[in-house]
Amino acid sequence: MSQYEPLRQPNSVANKQRPTPPPQPDFFMPAMPPLGLIHKLETKWWEYRRRRQFHQRFLPLLAHDDHILEDMGHHRDDILWASRLPLKEDAEQALVKRRALRKARQGHFSLLG
């Protein structure tokens, strides 16, 4: 197994969207489980798994040189910034947005210059 093997594996957590809240029933039975609590636990578990997946995929990239990271389309400071985000924020999605913003700025500056 090479160091790039996790990048080739199917992305089971990323393909799955954030858990949606359960529908509210019309009536409550005495033995019904607390649906809000179950949803909150499911969301926290999803956030944890998503952050763990980010750490497994992106933090090993920091061992590479800046030029190699740039060839891959990443910047060291972006990866470090995303790794320090709170657990509620999806670090991988934030990294994608930041990369898109950087490309838009570079495109804007290249048009000016």
SEDODREN-175223 format. One record per atom (N, C-alpha, C): residue in one letter; x, y, z. Coordinates in steps of 0.2 Angstrom, whole numbers, plus 5000, padded with zeros to 4 digits. Example, Ala and Ser with C-alpha at 12.3 -4.5 7.8 and 13.67 -1.06 7.14 Angstrom:
<atoms>
a506649725039
a506249785039
a506649845039
s506449895035
s506849955036
s506450005039
</atoms>
This chain:
<atoms>
m500449945000
m500050005000
m500450065000
s500350104995
s500850164995
s500450224999
q500850284999
q500550335003
q500050374999
y499950354993
y499350384989
y498750344989
e498750284992
e498150234992
e497550264995
p497550305001
p496950335003
p496650384998
l497050414994
l496750454989
l496350414983
r496450354982
r496150314977
r495550274980
q495450274986
q494950234989
q494250274988
p493750234988
p493050274987
p492950314993
n492650374992
n492550424997
n491850415000
s491750375005
s491150355008
s490850405012
v491250445015
v490950495020
v490850565016
a491250575011
a491150645007
a490550635002
n490450575000
n489850574995
n489150574999
k489250565005
k488650575010
k488550645012
q487950665012
q487850735014
q487750735022
r487750795025
r487650805032
r486950775033
p486950735039
p486250705041
p485750755041
t485150735038
t484550785039
t484150765045
p483850815048
p483450805054
p482850755052
p482650715057
p482050665055
p481450705055
p480950675051
p480250715051
p479950705058
q479550765060
q479250765066
q478550725066
p478450675070
p477850635070
p477250675072
d476650655069
d476050685071
d475850675078
f476050615081
f475850605088
f476450575091
f476550575097
f477150545101
f476850485105
m477250435105
m477050375109
m477550375115
p477350345120
p477750345127
p478450315126
a478550265121
a479150235121
a479550255115
m479350315112
m479750345106
m480450365108
p480950355104
p481650375106
p481650455105
p482150485108
p482150555107
p482550575100
l482050595096
l482350595089
l482850655088
g482750705092
g483250765092
g483950745094
l483950705099
l484550685102
l484950635097
i484550595094
i484850545090
i485150585084
h484750635081
h485050675076
h485650705078
k485650735084
k486250775086
k486850725086
l486750665089
l487350615089
l487550595082
e487050585078
e487250565071
e487650625068
t487450685069
t487750745066
t488550745069
k488550745075
k489250745078
k489650685076
w489450635075
w489850575072
w490050585065
w489550615061
w489750625054
w490350685054
e490250735058
e490750785058
e491450755060
y491450715065
y492050685068
y492350645062
r491950605059
r492250555053
r492450605048
r492150655046
r492350695041
r493050735042
r493150755048
r493750785050
r494250735050
r494150675053
r494650625053
r494850605046
q494450605041
q494550595034
q495050645031
f494850715033
f495250765031
f495950755033
h496050745040
h496750735043
h497150675039
q496750625037
q497050565034
q497350585027
r496950625024
r497050645017
r497550705016
f497450755020
f497850815018
f498450825023
l498450805029
l499050825033
l499650785031
p499650725028
p500250695025
p500550735019
l500150775016
l500350815010
l500850865013
l500850885019
l501250935022
l501950915022
a502150855021
a502850825021
a503150845014
h502750865009
h503050875003
h503250945002
d503650964997
d503951024996
d503351074993
d503451144994
d502951184992
d502751184985
h503251174981
h503151164974
h502751104972
i502851054975
i502450994974
i501751004976
l501651034982
l500951054984
l500651104979
e501051144976
e500751194971
e500551154965
d500951104963
d500751064957
d500051024958
m499951004965
m499350974966
m498751014967
g498951084967
g498351134968
g498251154975
h498751144979
h498651154986
h499151204989
h499051244994
h499551284997
h499651265005
r500251265007
r500351245014
r499951275019
d499851345018
d499551385023
d498751375023
d498551355017
d497851335017
d497651275020
i498051225020
i497951155023
i498051165031
l498551205033
l498551225040
l497951265043
w497751305039
w497151345041
w496551305041
a496451255037
a495851215037
a495951165043
s496551145044
s496551095050
s496451125057
r496451195057
r496351225063
r495551255064
l495151235059
l494451255059
l494151215065
p493551245067
p493151205072
p492851145069
l492651105073
l492351035071
l491751045067
k491351095069
k490751105065
k490851125058
e491351155056
e491451175049
e491851115046
d491551105040
d491851045036
d492551075032
a493051045035
a493751075033
a493851065025
e493651005023
e493750995016
e493351045011
q492751055013
q492351105009
q492651175010
a492851195016
a493151255017
a493751265013
l494151215012
l494751215008
l494651225001
v494051184998
v493851194991
v493651264990
k493251294995
k493051364994
k493651414994
r494151404998
r494651444998
r495151444992
r495151374989
r495551364983
r495251404977
a494551394977
a494151434972
a494251504972
l494251534978
l494251604979
l494951624977
r495451584979
r496151604977
r496251604969
k495951554966
k495951554958
k495651614955
a495051634958
a494651684956
a495051754956
r495451764962
r495851814963
r496451824958
q496751764957
q497251754952
q497051774945
g496451754944
g496251764937
g496051844936
h495751874942
h495651944942
h496251984941
f496851964945
f497452004944
f497751994938
s497751934935
s498051924928
s497651964923
l497051974923
l496652014919
l496852094919
l497052114926
l497252184927
l497952194924
g498452144925
g499152154924
g499252134917
</atoms>
